[in-house]
């Protein structure tokens, strides 16, 4: 791992393989395939590091983010994807809402999504 990743973020490396997914559709699929215990464990582990994570990512323009930090950016996006599920809905999906698996994510098709 590069020196670009500050020591305080290195505990998050354990979550990169399963949770640092580059596309929104992959993050949605992971969220929906996870039970609340998995989502809550991820949320509770990342939350204490979130401020430092965002501060680290904000040191760089998005298009110049070092390769070593890109997975941490995906991790931050995953945190944004699941925060409401854990904090508000207590469900991987949105109760009574439009089914997430039915979303058509045009920005992934036209290449405008950040990868």
MMTF fields as JSON, N, C-alpha, C and O atoms, coordinates in Angstrom:
{
  "mmtfVersion": "1.0.0",
  "mmtfProducer": "UNKNOWN",
  "numBonds": 459,
  "numAtoms": 460,
  "numGroups": 115,
  "numChains": 1,
  "numModels": 1,
  "chainsPerModel": [1],
  "groupsPerChain": [115],
  "chainIdList": ["A"],
  "bondAtomList": [4, 2, 8, 6, 12, 10, 16, 14, 20, 18, 24, 22, 28, 26, 32, 30, 36, 34, 40, 38, 44, 42, 48, 46, 52, 50, 56, 54, 60, 58, 64, 62, 68, 66, 72, 70, 76, 74, 80, 78, 84, 82, 88, 86, 92, 90, 96, 94, 100, 98, 104, 102, 108, 106, 112, 110, 116, 114, 120, 118, 124, 122, 128, 126, 132, 130, 136, 134, 140, 138, 144, 142, 148, 146, 152, 150, 156, 154, 160, 158, 164, 162, 168, 166, 172, 170, 176, 174, 180, 178, 184, 182, 188, 186, 192, 190, 196, 194, 200, 198, 204, 202, 208, 206, 212, 210, 216, 214, 220, 218, 224, 222, 228, 226, 232, 230, 236, 234, 240, 238, 244, 242, 248, 246, 252, 250, 256, 254, 260, 258, 264, 262, 268, 266, 272, 270, 276, 274, 280, 278, 284, 282, 288, 286, 292, 290, 296, 294, 300, 298, 304, 302, 308, 306, 312, 310, 316, 314, 320, 318, 324, 322, 328, 326, 332, 330, 336, 334, 340, 338, 344, 342, 348, 346, 352, 350, 356, 354, 360, 358, 364, 362, 368, 366, 372, 370, 376, 374, 380, 378, 384, 382, 388, 386, 392, 390, 396, 394, 400, 398, 404, 402, 408, 406, 412, 410, 416, 414, 420, 418, 424, 422, 428, 426, 432, 430, 436, 434, 440, 438, 444, 442, 448, 446, 452, 450, 456, 454],
  "bondOrderList": [1, 1, 1, 1, 1, 1, 1, 1, 1, 1, 1, 1, 1, 1, 1, 1, 1, 1, 1, 1, 1, 1, 1, 1, 1, 1, 1, 1, 1, 1, 1, 1, 1, 1, 1, 1, 1, 1, 1, 1, 1, 1, 1, 1, 1, 1, 1, 1, 1, 1, 1, 1, 1, 1, 1, 1, 1, 1, 1, 1, 1, 1, 1, 1, 1, 1, 1, 1, 1, 1, 1, 1, 1, 1, 1, 1, 1, 1, 1, 1, 1, 1, 1, 1, 1, 1, 1, 1, 1, 1, 1, 1, 1, 1, 1, 1, 1, 1, 1, 1, 1, 1, 1, 1, 1, 1, 1, 1, 1, 1, 1, 1, 1, 1],
  "groupList": [{"groupName": "UNK", "atomNameList": ["N", "CA", "C", "O"], "elementList": ["N", "C", "C", "O"], "formalChargeList": [0, 0, 0, 0], "bondAtomList": [1, 0, 2, 1, 3, 2], "bondOrderList": [1, 1, 2], "singleLetterCode": "X", "chemCompType": "L-PEPTIDE LINKING"}],
  "groupTypeList": [0, 0, 0, 0, 0, 0, 0, 0, 0, 0, 0, 0, 0, 0, 0, 0, 0, 0, 0, 0, 0, 0, 0, 0, 0, 0, 0, 0, 0, 0, 0, 0, 0, 0, 0, 0, 0, 0, 0, 0, 0, 0, 0, 0, 0, 0, 0, 0, 0, 0, 0, 0, 0, 0, 0, 0, 0, 0, 0, 0, 0, 0, 0, 0, 0, 0, 0, 0, 0, 0, 0, 0, 0, 0, 0, 0, 0, 0, 0, 0, 0, 0, 0, 0, 0, 0, 0, 0, 0, 0, 0, 0, 0, 0, 0, 0, 0, 0, 0, 0, 0, 0, 0, 0, 0, 0, 0, 0, 0, 0, 0, 0, 0, 0, 0],
  "groupIdList": [1, 2, 3, 4, 5, 6, 7, 8, 9, 10, 11, 12, 13, 14, 15, 16, 17, 18, 19, 20, 21, 22, 23, 24, 25, 26, 27, 28, 29, 30, 31, 32, 33, 34, 35, 36, 37, 38, 39, 40, 41, 42, 43, 44, 45, 46, 47, 48, 49, 50, 51, 52, 53, 54, 55, 56, 57, 58, 59, 60, 61, 62, 63, 64, 65, 66, 67, 68, 69, 70, 71, 72, 73, 74, 75, 76, 77, 78, 79, 80, 81, 82, 83, 84, 85, 86, 87, 88, 89, 90, 91, 92, 93, 94, 95, 96, 97, 98, 99, 100, 101, 102, 103, 104, 105, 106, 107, 108, 109, 110, 111, 112, 113, 114, 115],
  "secStructList": [7, 7, 6, 6, 1, 7, 4, 4, 4, 4, 4, 4, 2, 2, 2, 2, 2, 2, 2, 7, 7, 1, 1, 2, 2, 2, 2, 2, 2, 2, 2, 2, 2, 1, 7, 2, 2, 2, 2, 2, 2, 2, 2, 2, 2, 2, 2, 6, 6, 2, 2, 2, 2, 2, 2, 2, 2, 6, 6, 1, 7, 4, 4, 4, 7, 7, 2, 2, 2, 2, 2, 2, 2, 2, 2, 2, 2, 2, 2, 2, 2, 2, 2, 2, 0, 0, 0, 0, 0, 1, 1, 1, 1, 7, 6, 6, 1, 7, 7, 4, 4, 4, 7, 7, 7, 2, 2, 2, 2, 6, 6, 7, 1, 7, 7],
  "xCoordList": [0.855, 0.0, 0.896, 1.924, 0.516, 1.328, 1.337, 0.445, 2.387, 2.455, 1.376, 1.163, 0.689, -0.409, -1.543, -2.277, -1.695, -2.76, -2.259, -1.332, -2.88, -2.446, -2.662, -3.567, -1.827, -1.886, -3.27, -3.716, -3.957, -5.262, -6.337, -7.384, -6.081, -7.049, -6.723, -7.558, -5.547, -5.13, -6.028, -6.145, -6.675, -7.613, -8.788, -9.424, -9.066, -10.163, -9.796, -10.674, -8.522, -8.075, -8.784, -8.99, -9.152, -9.841, -11.204, -11.747, -11.751, -13.084, -13.027, -14.056, -11.855, -11.747, -12.214, -12.947, -11.809, -12.138, -13.645, -14.118, -14.385, -15.832, -16.657, -17.721, -16.197, -17.064, -16.655, -17.475, -15.423, -14.942, -15.239, -14.364, -16.46, -16.922, -17.015, -17.536, -16.513, -16.377, -17.658, -17.689, -18.708, -19.914, -21.085, -21.144, -21.993, -23.178, -24.005, -24.535, -24.119, -24.905, -24.269, -24.983, -22.941, -22.276, -22.513, -22.721, -22.481, -22.707, -24.144, -24.388, -25.088, -26.485, -26.663, -27.329, -26.067, -26.188, -25.588, -26.161, -24.457, -23.819, -24.701, -24.874, -25.252, -26.15, -27.341, -27.687, -27.963, -29.155, -28.841, -29.702, -27.618, -27.22, -26.761, -26.517, -26.648, -26.165, -27.327, -28.366, -27.141, -28.161, -27.828, -26.756, -28.733, -28.538, -27.343, -26.699, -27.039, -25.864, -24.589, -23.704, -24.484, -23.313, -23.237, -22.169, -24.36, -24.389, -24.018, -23.248, -24.567, -24.295, -22.836, -22.225, -22.269, -20.865, -19.954, -19.007, -20.242, -19.468, -19.618, -18.628, -20.837, -21.142, -20.425, -19.789, -20.532, -19.937, -18.409, -17.77, -17.826, -16.367, -15.833, -14.772, -16.555, -16.077, -16.403, -15.625, -17.525, -17.974, -16.913, -16.752, -16.186, -15.186, -14.047, -13.349, -13.863, -12.785, -13.276, -12.476, -14.575, -15.151, -14.628, -14.309, -14.536, -14.038, -12.616, -12.316, -11.745, -10.373, -10.312, -9.484, -11.188, -11.256, -11.621, -10.968, -12.648, -13.086, -12.023, -11.761, -11.409, -10.346, -9.175, -8.602, -8.824, -7.739, -8.107, -7.307, -9.3, -9.736, -9.83, -9.534, -10.238, -10.397, -9.074, -9.076, -7.959, -6.649, -6.32, -5.368, -7.101, -6.81, -8.024, -9.163, -7.778, -8.897, -9.356, -8.544, -10.623, -11.172, -10.446, -10.195, -10.109, -9.451, -7.955, -7.276, -7.44, -6.014, -5.831, -4.766, -6.862, -6.78, -5.75, -5.848, -4.77, -3.779, -4.457, -5.464, -3.883, -4.45, -4.64, -5.608, -3.738, -3.842, -5.052, -5.547, -5.533, -6.678, -8.015, -9.068, -7.982, -9.236, -10.167, -11.359, -9.67, -10.571, -11.171, -12.291, -10.448, -10.973, -12.09, -13.027, -11.975, -13.063, -14.317, -15.425, -14.133, -15.268, -15.868, -17.082, -15.003, -15.478, -16.351, -17.385, -15.931, -16.726, -18.078, -19.103, -18.075, -19.341, -20.242, -21.458, -19.651, -20.446, -21.053, -22.2, -20.286, -20.812, -22.027, -23.027, -21.937, -23.073, -24.267, -25.417, -23.985, -25.057, -25.821, -27.033, -25.12, -25.785, -26.14, -26.822, -25.706, -25.961, -27.444, -27.825, -28.276, -29.719, -30.312, -31.225, -29.79, -30.284, -30.06, -30.915, -28.903, -28.566, -29.185, -29.777, -29.049, -29.447, -30.943, -31.477, -31.603, -33.003, -33.968, -34.955, -33.671, -34.635, -34.54, -35.525, -33.366, -33.122, -33.482, -34.023, -33.152, -33.438, -32.484, -32.174, -32.014, -31.117, -31.811, -31.182, -33.089, -33.88, -34.659, -34.629, -35.34, -36.127, -37.559, -38.272, -37.988, -39.342, -40.394, -40.445, -41.221, -42.28, -41.785, -42.571, -40.501, -39.929, -39.765, -40.069, -39.282, -39.004, -37.898, -36.88, -38.06, -37.039, -35.707, -35.651, -34.654, -33.348, -32.839, -32.181, -33.128, -32.639, -33.279, -32.818, -34.319, -34.978, -34.446, -34.863, -33.535, -32.97, -32.203, -31.479, -32.372, -31.629, -30.618, -30.987, -29.367, -28.322, -27.651, -26.645, -28.22, -27.76, -26.321, -25.558, -25.943, -24.58, -23.515, -22.365, -23.862, -22.893, -22.774, -21.72, -23.848, -23.835, -23.159, -22.506, -23.309, -22.754, -21.327, -20.753, -20.762, -19.379, -19.136, -17.985, -20.191, -20.005, -19.827, -19.584, -19.946, -19.735, -18.25, -17.413, -17.933, -16.53, -16.076, -16.703, -14.997, -14.411, -12.961, -12.267],
  "yCoordList": [-1.181, 0.0, 1.236, 1.267, 2.208, 3.41, 4.285, 4.212, 5.123, 6.098, 7.158, 7.946, 7.191, 8.132, 7.879, 8.803, 6.644, 6.279, 6.563, 5.91, 7.546, 7.864, 6.692, 5.881, 6.616, 5.52, 5.378, 4.26, 6.499, 6.419, 5.769, 5.363, 5.67, 5.023, 3.557, 2.825, 3.128, 1.753, 0.69, -0.392, 0.933, -0.081, -0.348, -1.399, 0.584, 0.407, -0.547, -1.007, -0.846, -1.735, -3.088, -3.722, -3.525, -4.809, -4.829, -5.9, -3.654, -3.568, -3.346, -3.417, -3.082, -2.697, -3.789, -3.502, -5.021, -6.085, -6.265, -6.403, -6.263, -6.509, -5.259, -5.336, -4.104, -2.94, -1.789, -0.914, -1.769, -0.662, -0.969, -1.412, -0.732, -1.083, 0.173, 1.197, 0.098, 1.303, 1.852, 3.02, 1.05, 1.579, 1.596, 0.812, 2.499, 2.607, 1.325, 0.878, 0.734, -0.501, -1.629, -2.44, -1.694, -2.706, -2.438, -3.368, -1.162, -0.828, -1.134, -1.621, -0.849, -1.172, -2.68, -3.15, -3.439, -4.895, -5.44, -6.338, -4.91, -5.354, -5.02, -5.831, -3.819, -3.407, -4.346, -4.801, -4.634, -5.478, -6.934, -7.651, -7.377, -8.757, -8.922, -10.04, -7.825, -7.856, -7.828, -7.226, -8.481, -8.378, -7.174, -6.581, -6.827, -5.643, -5.784, -4.788, -6.984, -7.188, -6.832, -6.184, -7.242, -6.91, -5.413, -4.811, -4.819, -3.385, -2.576, -1.619, -2.966, -2.25, -2.405, -1.442, -3.591, -3.808, -2.938, -2.331, -2.88, -2.018, -0.552, 0.165, -0.125, 1.26, 1.652, 2.704, 0.807, 1.116, 1.13, 1.872, 0.32, 0.291, 1.503, 2.029, 1.94, 3.045, 4.408, 5.35, 4.525, 5.829, 6.596, 7.793, 5.979, 6.745, 7.293, 8.223, 6.725, 7.142, 8.059, 8.536, 8.302, 8.982, 10.406, 10.799, 11.169, 12.544, 12.552, 13.307, 11.709, 11.627, 11.136, 11.592, 10.21, 9.692, 10.802, 10.973, 11.543, 12.636, 13.722, 14.246, 14.068, 15.076, 14.628, 15.435, 13.364, 12.836, 12.908, 13.368, 12.463, 12.485, 13.908, 14.153, 14.841, 16.233, 16.938, 18.061, 16.31, 16.911, 16.873, 17.514, 16.129, 15.914, 16.25, 16.049, 16.763, 16.86, 15.433, 14.508, 15.262, 13.931, 13.221, 12.019, 13.953, 13.327, 13.097, 12.572, 13.484, 13.28, 12.499, 12.545, 11.794, 11.002, 9.886, 9.131, 9.767, 8.693, 7.317, 7.095, 6.418, 5.068, 4.377, 3.639, 4.606, 3.957, 4.444, 3.737, 5.65, 6.207, 5.954, 6.111, 5.569, 5.363, 4.372, 4.653, 3.223, 2.305, 2.935, 2.598, 3.83, 4.507, 5.486, 5.721, 6.042, 6.863, 6.034, 6.472, 4.83, 3.921, 3.515, 3.356, 3.352, 3.003, 4.127, 3.868, 5.369, 6.519, 6.549, 6.852, 6.235, 6.198, 5.084, 5.258, 3.939, 2.851, 3.274, 2.947, 3.994, 4.487, 5.385, 5.297, 6.238, 7.095, 6.257, 6.594, 5.173, 4.293, 3.621, 3.424, 3.269, 2.47, 3.246, 2.706, 4.478, 5.196, 5.267, 4.978, 5.641, 5.735, 4.355, 4.229, 3.325, 1.965, 1.583, 0.962, 1.963, 1.616, 2.598, 2.191, 3.884, 4.92, 5.22, 5.642, 5.006, 5.417, 4.276, 4.071, 3.531, 2.534, 1.199, 0.464, 0.873, -0.425, -1.56, -2.594, -1.315, -2.259, -1.965, -0.804, -3.012, -2.811, -2.061, -1.27, -2.303, -1.612, -0.488, -0.362, 0.312, 1.417, 0.92, 0.704, 0.736, 0.234, 1.136, 2.344, 0.515, 1.259, 2.124, 2.849, 2.062, 2.891, 2.133, 0.944, 2.84, 2.235, 1.198, 1.512, -0.015, -1.055, -0.642, -0.344, -0.627, -0.175, -0.999, -0.459, -2.287, -3.128, -2.775, -3.241, -1.972, -1.561, -0.242, 0.199, 0.386, 1.646, 1.435, 0.451, 2.366, 2.364, 3.498, 4.67, 3.16, 4.143, 4.591, 4.022, 5.608, 6.101, 6.591, 6.408, 7.205, 7.732, 6.647, 6.943, 5.414, 4.325, 3.908, 3.451, 4.07, 3.694, 4.73, 4.384, 6.004, 7.042, 7.442, 8.352, 6.751, 6.988, 8.175, 8.544, 8.79, 9.97, 9.617, 10.504, 8.338, 7.926, 7.956, 7.718, 8.25, 8.26, 6.842, 6.126, 6.438, 5.095, 5.257, 4.269],
  "zCoordList": [0.0, 0.0, 0.0, 0.676, -0.728, -0.903, 0.35, 1.195, 0.439, 1.527, 1.385, 2.306, 0.244, 0.022, 0.999, 1.35, 1.44, 2.376, 3.787, 4.265, 4.457, 5.827, 6.776, 6.585, 7.79, 8.76, 9.389, 9.649, 9.638, 10.291, 9.413, 9.915, 8.102, 7.212, 6.955, 6.424, 7.317, 7.02, 7.646, 7.071, 8.8, 9.308, 8.348, 8.424, 7.467, 6.509, 5.38, 4.65, 5.233, 4.155, 4.213, 3.178, 5.39, 5.547, 4.847, 4.577, 4.556, 3.94, 2.434, 1.762, 1.901, 0.492, -0.462, -1.409, -0.235, -1.185, -1.369, -2.497, -0.289, -0.378, -0.611, -1.226, -0.134, -0.084, -1.008, -1.286, -1.485, -2.325, -3.788, -4.531, -4.182, -5.53, -6.399, -5.956, -7.633, -8.452, -9.08, -9.469, -9.19, -9.829, -8.846, -7.898, -9.102, -8.254, -8.321, -7.304, -9.504, -9.618, -8.812, -8.224, -8.775, -7.95, -6.467, -5.688, -6.08, -4.667, -4.257, -3.153, -5.139, -4.845, -4.711, -3.789, -5.629, -5.584, -4.285, -3.668, -3.875, -2.621, -1.43, -0.521, -1.447, -0.355, -0.254, 0.836, -1.382, -1.382, -1.053, -0.545, -1.339, -1.039, 0.411, 0.864, 1.125, 2.505, 3.486, 3.218, 4.614, 5.657, 6.541, 6.415, 7.418, 8.251, 9.182, 9.511, 9.606, 10.463, 9.704, 10.262, 8.448, 7.628, 7.353, 7.463, 6.998, 6.715, 7.956, 7.879, 9.08, 10.335, 10.743, 11.204, 10.584, 10.929, 10.064, 10.565, 8.772, 7.874, 8.286, 8.428, 8.472, 8.842, 10.129, 10.199, 11.139, 12.447, 12.395, 13.141, 11.524, 11.398, 10.64, 10.977, 9.63, 8.785, 9.38, 9.225, 10.047, 10.553, 11.346, 11.106, 12.273, 13.029, 12.156, 12.562, 10.972, 10.079, 8.954, 8.149, 8.898, 7.746, 7.56, 6.438, 8.618, 8.495, 7.926, 7.002, 8.486, 7.991, 6.555, 5.767, 6.223, 4.861, 3.886, 2.856, 4.206, 3.327, 3.246, 2.163, 4.367, 4.349, 3.477, 2.745, 3.553, 2.721, 1.247, 0.432, 0.897, -0.503, -1.04, -2.21, -0.196, -0.622, -0.907, -1.411, -0.598, -0.893, -2.378, -2.824, -3.141, -4.553, -5.412, -4.992, -6.619, -7.575, -7.911, -7.931, -8.167, -8.416, -9.554, -9.475, -10.606, -11.754, -11.538, -12.42, -10.374, -10.063, -8.761, -8.146, -8.353, -7.125, -7.319, -8.286, -6.427, -6.566, -6.577, -5.906, -7.347, -7.493, -6.151, -5.968, -5.219, -3.904, -3.119, -2.242, -3.428, -2.703, -3.39, -2.771, -4.651, -5.378, -4.676, -4.557, -4.207, -3.493, -2.233, -1.849, -1.6, -0.415, -0.816, -0.052, -2.007, -2.536, -2.761, -2.453, -3.302, -3.493, -2.152, -2.022, -1.163, 0.183, 0.745, 1.362, 0.528, 0.983, 0.266, 0.877, -1.02, -1.762, -1.237, -1.146, -0.893, -0.325, 1.002, 1.305, 1.777, 3.05, 2.798, 3.512, 1.793, 1.451, 0.986, 1.267, 0.279, -0.211, 0.928, 0.831, 2.005, 3.047, 4.308, 5.179, 4.43, 5.683, 6.026, 7.16, 5.081, 5.361, 5.656, 6.471, 4.992, 5.251, 6.709, 7.34, 7.23, 8.615, 9.602, 10.602, 9.32, 10.275, 10.303, 11.329, 9.195, 9.129, 8.809, 9.516, 7.731, 7.248, 7.972, 8.041, 8.516, 9.138, 8.191, 8.582, 6.913, 5.841, 4.69, 4.422, 4.007, 2.874, 1.745, 1.043, 1.57, 0.552, 1.225, 2.449, 0.457, 0.995, 1.188, 0.208, 2.436, 2.672, 2.006, 2.242, 1.176, 0.503, -0.638, -1.248, -0.938, -1.994, -3.298, -3.39, -4.293, -5.595, -5.404, -4.788, -5.905, -5.727, -6.365, -7.558, -5.573, -6.051, -7.226, -8.116, -7.243, -8.332, -9.675, -10.716, -9.665, -10.913, -11.459, -12.53, -10.736, -11.213, -12.511, -12.668, -13.431, -14.685, -14.577, -14.645, -14.411, -14.129, -15.425, -15.85, -16.036, -17.324, -17.253, -18.203, -16.154, -16.057, -16.132, -16.455, -15.845, -15.996, -17.471, -17.912, -18.208, -19.626, -20.5, -21.485, -20.145, -21.013, -20.645, -21.244, -19.653, -19.28, -18.386, -18.158, -17.87, -17.035, -15.546, -14.727, -15.199, -13.807, -13.49, -14.36, -12.241, -11.798, -11.516, -10.735, -12.145, -11.902, -11.582, -11.342]
}
